[in-house]
Amino acid sequence: MEIEIDDLTGPDILGLISGHLTEMHSVTSQAESVHALDLNGLRRPEVTVWSVREQGRIAGCGAIKRLDATHGEIKSMRTADTHRRRGVAARLLGHLEAESVRMGLTRLSLETGSEDFFEPARRLYLAHGFEYCEPFGDYRPDPLSVFMTKKIA
């Protein structure tokens, strides 16, 4: 598997992001509780997106949004349906953490859903050292959101 910064112009990454947004809106009962970034949000200067490819096929993606000089947020973690349960998310999460350290970040945080659908994501983050925390950045308490954080350096 290869992980590289993505310019968000290829049809495969665009399809993966589009599918991600569609699914987040379909599984979250209140639209205001969906915090996934659209393409405009992912193309902002404070966001870096990486894609995972296996033999040229899109396997997943993830992003880091810089919140300040030392704090970043994981955004748009997604594994392609064709690559689920094959270690893509764990490998990408390790890559995002390493890149965040290279960027000078000392903390990574994230928001994910509290519904059962998001249980595998929460287990992944807990297994990689993330802990539950209070809302950070511009987030406010939301019964449909869970917040997690990890010191990385």
N, C-alpha and C positions, 0 to 999 in steps of 0.2 A: 504494500500500500504506500502511496505517495501522498504527502500532505504539503500543499503549497498555498500561498496567498492567492486569492481569487479576485479577479476584477469584476465579477458579477455581470458578464456579458454573454457567456455561453448558454445555449438553450437548456443544457442539462442542469446547471446550477440554478437557472431561473425557474425551471420546472420544480426542482426540489424546494426552493424557497416558497414558491406559490402553493405547492402542496402542503407545506408546513403551516403557512398562514391559514389556509382553508381548514385544515384539521384542527388547529388551535381554536378557531371560531366555532367549529362544530362540536367540540367536546367541552367548551367552557360556557356555562349557562348565562353569563352576563358579559356582553361585549366589552364593557369598560374594564373587565378583569383580564383581558387578553393584552399582554405586554410584548408580544413578538413584534420585532421591527419589520416594516415593509422594505422594499428595495431602496426607497429614498432614505430611510433611517439607516440602512446598512451601508449606504454610500457616503455617509457623513465622514469628515476627516478624522474624528476621534474613534472610528470603528475600523477594525481590521478583520477581514473574513478569510478563513482558510477552507479549502475544500479537500476532501479525501477522495482519491481515485485508486481504483484497482484495475489494472490492465486497461487504463483509459476510460473506464466507466465510473460515473459519480457514485461514491459510496456514502458520503456524508458531508456535513459542513458544520462550522462553528465560528463564533466571532468573539472578539474582545472589544468592549467599549470602554475607553479610558474615562473614568469618572473624575479623577484628579491626578496629581503627580505620582501617587503611590497606590491608587485603588482602581481596579478594573472590574468590569461586569461581564460575565459570560452570557452571550446572546446566541440565539438561532442554532442551538445544538440540535442536529437532526441527522438521523441515519436513514439512508434510502431503504425502502421496503425490501429490495433485493439483497441487502446486506445486514439485515437485523440478526442479532444474536451471533455475530461473528467477531466481536471485539472492536468494532469501528469506534464506538463512542468512548470506550476506555482509552484507546490509543489516541484519539483526538483530544480528549481531556488532558492527558499527559502532555501532549504537544502544546496545547493552549497554556498550560501552566508554565512550561519551559519558556515559551515565547514571552509570556508575561514577565517572568524574571528578567529576561533579556531587555525588556522594555523599561525596566526599573520599577516595576510594580512590586509591592510587598503584600498585597491582599487582593484576593479574588472573591467576588460575591455573585449571587445569582438569585433570580426569582423563577419559581416554577409553580405549577398548579397544586392545589391541595386535594383534588379529586383522585379517585382510585386510578384513573387513566395514567396519572403521573407518578404512580408508585415506583415503577422501574427506574425512572429518572432520579427520584429521591434516593433510592437504594444505591444507584451508581455514585452519586455525589457523596453520600455518607461513606461508602467504601473507599473513596479517595480522599478522605480526611475533612470534608466539609462538615460544618456544624450549623444547626438552626440558629437564626439570629433575628433581630428586629428588622423592620423595613429600613432600607438604606437609600441614599440618593434622594430622588424625587418620589419614591414609593410611599404609600400610606397603608396602614393596616387594611387587609382585605381578607375575608374568610375564604376566598377562592385562591389565595396566593400563599406560598411558603417561601421564606427567605433563608438563604444559606450563605456561609462565608468561610474562608480559609486563609490563614497567614501562609504566604509562600516564600518569604525571604526574611 
